[in-house]
Amino acid sequence: MSTPRDAGRVVIVGAGLAGFSAAEQLRALGHEGPITLIDSEPAAYDRPPLSKRLFDDDFTVDSLAFATAEKLQAKRIDAIFGRTVASIDPSGEYVSLDDGSVVEADTVLLTVGGRARTLQIPGNDLPGVHVLRSFADAVAIRDRVAPGTRGVVIGAGLIGAELASSLLHAGAGVTLVDPVAVPLLPAVGEVLATHLHDMHATHGVEVVVGVTAAIEQHGDRLVVAVDEGPRLEADLVVVGVGLVPNTELAADAGIETDNGILVDAAYRTSAPRVFAAGDVARRRDDDGSLHRREEHWEAAQLSGQHAAYGMLGLEVPARGATWFWSDRHGVHLEATGRLSGPGEIVVRDGGAHPAVFLVEDGVLVGAAAVDDNNTVRAARRLIDQRIPVSEAELADPGVALRSLLRAAR
Ligand SMILES: Cc1cc2nc3c(=O)[nH]c(=O)nc-3n(C[C@H](O)[C@H](O)[C@H](O)COP(=O)(O)OP(=O)(O)OC[C@H]3O[C@@H](n4cnc5c(N)ncnc54)[C@H](O)[C@@H]3O)c2cc1C
């Protein structure tokens, strides 16, 4: 490994997974200078449990925290929690906080994530209409739920589906509204997307296809009006329609943004001493082509870690196929690579849930399966190593994907 450059005083804005992972990786790579992690939130904590575990008895911010104060101290990571960064200096020499104080820096990393997208419809700001991005959001939702509560979840993507499942299992009646008949199609392909979406109705979630036109207050209840569809009574409405990247700090500092903070392969923004990673960052190749922003846990972790390499001037490790998971109605979905775009979809039937693969030019490019981590783990290695695969073997539930890896050795 080459010798790291001295990144000096590193200030990391945003102590979510990307920011925290970057701080830890800086230390692991031998960075000796000060590291300051700043977040508006009360702690550096993990977000996936917000939609999955919000009704658990031990659901506290401490139980979600990546590290205790002692652990941060042991790694010499200074934390400033409960303070918002109001602006950053484009030359990366300081950041200003909302109380007027200034934190000096030599290198700045922006891992500011995103905020929940809201619906631009009448009633979107009524009390009882929620989003889910932070611990406080999850607590506000939890506090409105008792057995018999009627909840309407607008948006049946990954977070909406998880929350619908959690609300249902907490005893609420749930209606899930989405304009698309089969959500998640690009993420897991039609067969699995349909299978997963059908689980909602099987478990007792009312599923409505339609565009939400307005949310109205009628006495102490809300009514969700679906365009050319039903009017749904609710005690609680949760809008889960995606994420808006927090690009403002960068844009105000004159740093290039385009539905994300633009970064190169070393996670450097258009300002040489300012880096970005996690949900907010968007890769731009040398030829100007833009990647999609990734909004998954592992991508945030890896990009934070890899940004640490970038900040230290070290060669950034290669990234393999993307991977994410999601849980609903007691099952665990994993997916790797891509399941839309060019190629042939192969379906493996035979178990309780189908597994799906996308094959392009004889090579696997994507896979997804339910309650079958081994298949997805092996698929990911087949993708990364570009090992030729046979569609017949992929479709055969009797062929373990591991054996295809072994056969290629
Ligand atoms: C409810 C939920 C469930 C999820 N479930 C899954 C899952 O099952 N599988 C999966 O793969 N992924 C899941 N994800 C996605 C995953 O959690 C995210 O990709 C990951 O959290 C992104 O990390 P990040 O550090 O980039 O951003 P965030 O986690 O959003 O962290 C950004 C931090 O920056 C802080 N910040 C922003 N602006 C400022 C400022 N000006 N000053 C100070 N602090 C600031 C914010 O307070 C925040 O803490 C889920 C996400 C959510 C919200």
The ligand as an SDF file (V2000), in Angstrom:
LIG
                    3D

 53 58  0  0  0  0  0  0  0  0999 V2000
  -36.3480    3.4440    7.5220 C   0  0  0  0  0  0  0  0  0  0  0  0
  -35.1820    2.9780    6.7010 C   0  0  0  0  0  0  0  0  0  0  0  0
  -34.9950    1.6210    6.4900 C   0  0  0  0  0  0  0  0  0  0  0  0
  -33.9210    1.1700    5.7100 C   0  0  0  0  0  0  0  0  0  0  0  0
  -33.7650   -0.1640    5.5110 N   0  0  0  0  0  0  0  0  0  0  0  0
  -32.7640   -0.6050    4.7200 C   0  0  0  0  0  0  0  0  0  0  0  0
  -32.6020   -1.9980    4.4780 C   0  0  0  0  0  0  0  0  0  0  0  0
  -33.3550   -2.8300    4.9620 O   0  0  0  0  0  0  0  0  0  0  0  0
  -31.5900   -2.4000    3.6600 N   0  0  0  0  0  0  0  0  0  0  0  0
  -30.7250   -1.5100    3.0860 C   0  0  0  0  0  0  0  0  0  0  0  0
  -29.8230   -1.9440    2.3400 O   0  0  0  0  0  0  0  0  0  0  0  0
  -30.8460   -0.1720    3.3150 N   0  0  0  0  0  0  0  0  0  0  0  0
  -31.8360    0.2940    4.1120 C   0  0  0  0  0  0  0  0  0  0  0  0
  -31.9820    1.6320    4.3490 N   0  0  0  0  0  0  0  0  0  0  0  0
  -31.0430    2.5800    3.7080 C   0  0  0  0  0  0  0  0  0  0  0  0
  -29.8030    2.8540    4.5650 C   0  0  0  0  0  0  0  0  0  0  0  0
  -30.1460    2.9750    5.9040 O   0  0  0  0  0  0  0  0  0  0  0  0
  -29.1630    4.1320    4.0330 C   0  0  0  0  0  0  0  0  0  0  0  0
  -28.6830    3.8500    2.7450 O   0  0  0  0  0  0  0  0  0  0  0  0
  -28.0490    4.6410    4.9310 C   0  0  0  0  0  0  0  0  0  0  0  0
  -28.5460    4.9920    6.1930 O   0  0  0  0  0  0  0  0  0  0  0  0
  -27.3830    5.8520    4.3050 C   0  0  0  0  0  0  0  0  0  0  0  0
  -26.3750    6.2930    5.1590 O   0  0  0  0  0  0  0  0  0  0  0  0
  -25.7830    7.7730    5.0150 P   0  0  0  0  0  0  0  0  0  0  0  0
  -24.7700    7.8630    6.0990 O   0  0  0  0  0  0  0  0  0  0  0  0
  -25.3970    8.0480    3.6240 O   0  0  0  0  0  0  0  0  0  0  0  0
  -27.0050    8.7470    5.3000 O   0  0  0  0  0  0  0  0  0  0  0  0
  -27.9560    8.9260    6.6380 P   0  0  0  0  0  0  0  0  0  0  0  0
  -28.0630    7.6290    7.3000 O   0  0  0  0  0  0  0  0  0  0  0  0
  -29.1390    9.6190    6.1190 O   0  0  0  0  0  0  0  0  0  0  0  0
  -27.0680    9.8980    7.5140 O   0  0  0  0  0  0  0  0  0  0  0  0
  -26.8960   11.2350    7.1910 C   0  0  0  0  0  0  0  0  0  0  0  0
  -26.7470   12.0280    8.4770 C   0  0  0  0  0  0  0  0  0  0  0  0
  -26.3900   13.3700    8.1590 O   0  0  0  0  0  0  0  0  0  0  0  0
  -26.9850   14.2120    9.1160 C   0  0  0  0  0  0  0  0  0  0  0  0
  -27.0340   15.5680    8.5570 N   0  0  0  0  0  0  0  0  0  0  0  0
  -27.6030   15.9480    7.3860 C   0  0  0  0  0  0  0  0  0  0  0  0
  -27.4080   17.2780    7.1930 N   0  0  0  0  0  0  0  0  0  0  0  0
  -26.7120   17.7230    8.2630 C   0  0  0  0  0  0  0  0  0  0  0  0
  -26.2090   19.0020    8.6390 C   0  0  0  0  0  0  0  0  0  0  0  0
  -26.3600   20.0880    7.8700 N   0  0  0  0  0  0  0  0  0  0  0  0
  -25.5610   19.1140    9.8210 N   0  0  0  0  0  0  0  0  0  0  0  0
  -25.3780   18.0220   10.6210 C   0  0  0  0  0  0  0  0  0  0  0  0
  -25.8250   16.7850   10.3030 N   0  0  0  0  0  0  0  0  0  0  0  0
  -26.4760   16.6490    9.1370 C   0  0  0  0  0  0  0  0  0  0  0  0
  -28.3560   13.5990    9.3430 C   0  0  0  0  0  0  0  0  0  0  0  0
  -28.8790   13.9940   10.5880 O   0  0  0  0  0  0  0  0  0  0  0  0
  -28.0320   12.1180    9.2860 C   0  0  0  0  0  0  0  0  0  0  0  0
  -27.8300   11.5620   10.5650 O   0  0  0  0  0  0  0  0  0  0  0  0
  -33.0330    2.1150    5.1370 C   0  0  0  0  0  0  0  0  0  0  0  0
  -33.2220    3.4850    5.3580 C   0  0  0  0  0  0  0  0  0  0  0  0
  -34.2810    3.9130    6.1360 C   0  0  0  0  0  0  0  0  0  0  0  0
  -34.4830    5.3910    6.3630 C   0  0  0  0  0  0  0  0  0  0  0  0
  1  2  1  0
  2  3  1  0
  2 52  2  0
  3  4  2  0
  4  5  1  0
  4 50  1  0
  5  6  2  0
  6  7  1  0
  6 13  1  0
  7  8  2  0
  7  9  1  0
  9 10  1  0
 10 11  2  0
 10 12  1  0
 12 13  2  0
 13 14  1  0
 14 15  1  0
 14 50  1  0
 15 16  1  0
 16 17  1  0
 16 18  1  0
 18 19  1  0
 18 20  1  0
 20 21  1  0
 20 22  1  0
 22 23  1  0
 23 24  1  0
 24 25  2  0
 24 26  1  0
 24 27  1  0
 27 28  1  0
 28 29  2  0
 28 30  1  0
 28 31  1  0
 31 32  1  0
 32 33  1  0
 33 34  1  0
 33 48  1  0
 34 35  1  0
 35 36  1  0
 35 46  1  0
 36 37  1  0
 36 45  1  0
 37 38  2  0
 38 39  1  0
 39 40  1  0
 39 45  2  0
 40 41  1  0
 40 42  2  0
 42 43  1  0
 43 44  2  0
 44 45  1  0
 46 47  1  0
 46 48  1  0
 48 49  1  0
 50 51  2  0
 51 52  1  0
 52 53  1  0
M  END
$$$$
